[in-house]
């Protein structure tokens, strides 16, 4: 009899139905991606998962995220305003953790988008940081519980 994989005591089939299996980002420079995206994923609790020439992945629960420098790339810069991926948004436990990650991110190749409206660029009840790296990839760090804007 086959043993069904489990996640936190639940059969994988029940725990993961509809959850993303993986996301693959093609990047123009793997080293830059490791410094920014790799740092962020590990800061968020993702574990290194796979490693090969030209790529890496990190896993959290049943989902993993891949960064790969492919020889098939057709551009040198990601443009989040073109058709395709605009950004990845991550749940963050609370507002102070969003603030800490935002401050730390500057040392890892990220800059803050919409600084004049930060941390409420998404609205008065949406405490988040919008960050972009040098290759044009955007992430949104969203506080699960957040203070309302005064």
C-alpha positions in Angstrom: 0.0 0.0 0.0 1.4 3.4 -1.0 1.8 6.0 1.8 0.3 9.3 0.9 2.6 12.3 1.7 1.4 14.6 4.5 1.8 18.2 5.3 1.3 19.1 9.0 -0.6 15.9 9.6 -3.0 16.3 6.7 -2.8 14.2 3.6 -1.1 16.2 0.8 -4.1 15.8 -1.5 -6.4 17.5 1.0 -4.0 20.1 2.3 -2.7 21.2 -1.1 -5.7 21.0 -3.4 -5.7 24.3 -5.3 -2.5 25.6 -3.7 0.3 26.6 -6.1 2.7 23.8 -6.8 5.5 26.1 -7.9 6.3 29.4 -9.5 9.3 29.8 -11.9 10.9 33.1 -12.5 13.4 33.5 -15.3 16.0 36.0 -14.3 18.8 37.8 -16.4 21.4 37.3 -13.7 21.3 34.4 -11.2 23.8 35.9 -8.8 21.7 39.1 -8.5 18.5 37.0 -8.1 20.2 34.9 -5.3 21.2 38.1 -3.5 17.7 39.7 -3.6 15.0 37.0 -4.2 17.0 34.2 -2.5 17.6 36.4 0.6 13.9 37.4 0.8 12.6 33.8 0.5 14.9 32.6 3.3 14.0 35.6 5.4 10.3 34.5 4.9 11.0 31.0 6.1 11.5 29.2 2.7 14.1 26.5 2.8 16.6 25.9 0.0 15.2 23.0 -2.1 17.0 22.4 -5.4 20.2 23.7 -6.9 21.6 23.2 -10.5 23.7 25.1 -12.9 21.7 28.2 -13.8 19.0 27.8 -11.1 17.9 27.4 -7.5 14.6 26.8 -5.7 13.2 27.3 -2.2 10.2 25.5 -0.6 7.6 26.4 2.0 5.0 23.8 2.6 3.9 22.2 -0.7 4.9 25.2 -2.8 8.4 26.0 -4.2 9.7 29.0 -6.0 12.3 28.7 -8.7 14.8 31.3 -10.1 16.5 30.3 -13.2 18.9 32.1 -15.6 17.8 30.5 -18.9 19.7 30.7 -22.2 16.2 31.0 -23.8 15.5 34.5 -22.3 14.3 37.0 -24.8 14.9 40.2 -22.8 17.4 41.4 -20.2 14.9 43.1 -17.9 11.6 42.0 -16.4 8.9 44.6 -17.0 6.1 44.2 -14.5 3.9 46.5 -16.6 3.9 44.3 -19.6 1.6 41.2 -20.0 2.7 38.5 -17.5 3.7 38.5 -13.9 3.2 41.9 -12.2 4.3 40.9 -8.7 4.4 38.2 -6.0 2.6 39.0 -2.7 3.6 37.4 0.6 1.7 37.2 3.9 3.8 38.7 6.7 3.0 38.0 10.4 2.6 41.7 11.5 3.4 45.3 10.7 6.7 45.4 12.7 7.9 42.4 10.7 7.0 44.2 7.5 9.0 47.2 8.7 12.0 45.1 9.6 12.0 43.2 6.3 11.6 46.5 4.4 14.6 48.0 6.2 16.7 44.9 5.7 15.7 44.6 2.0 17.6 47.7 1.0 20.9 45.9 1.8 19.8 43.0 -0.5 19.1 44.8 -3.8 15.5 46.0 -3.1 14.1 49.5 -3.2 10.8 50.7 -1.9 8.1 51.6 -4.4 5.5 54.3 -3.6 7.5 55.7 -0.7 5.2 58.7 -0.4 2.3 56.4 0.5 4.2 53.7 2.4 3.0 51.6 4.3 -0.6 52.2 3.1 0.0 52.4 -0.6 -2.7 49.6 -1.0 -5.3 51.5 1.1 -5.9 52.6 4.7 -6.5 49.0 6.0 -3.7 47.4 4.0 -0.3 47.6 5.7 2.3 46.5 3.1 5.6 47.2 1.5 6.0 47.2 -2.2 9.6 46.4 -3.2 11.3 46.1 -6.5 14.8 44.7 -7.3 17.3 45.8 -9.9 16.0 43.4 -12.4 12.4 44.8 -12.2 10.8 42.1 -10.1 8.2 43.4 -7.5 7.2 41.8 -4.3 4.5 42.9 -1.9 4.9 42.1 1.8 1.5 42.3 3.4 0.9 42.3 7.2 -1.6 39.6 8.2 -2.7 41.8 11.1 -2.2 45.5 10.5 -2.9 48.8 12.3 -5.4 51.0 10.4 -4.0 54.2 9.0 -4.9 57.3 11.2 
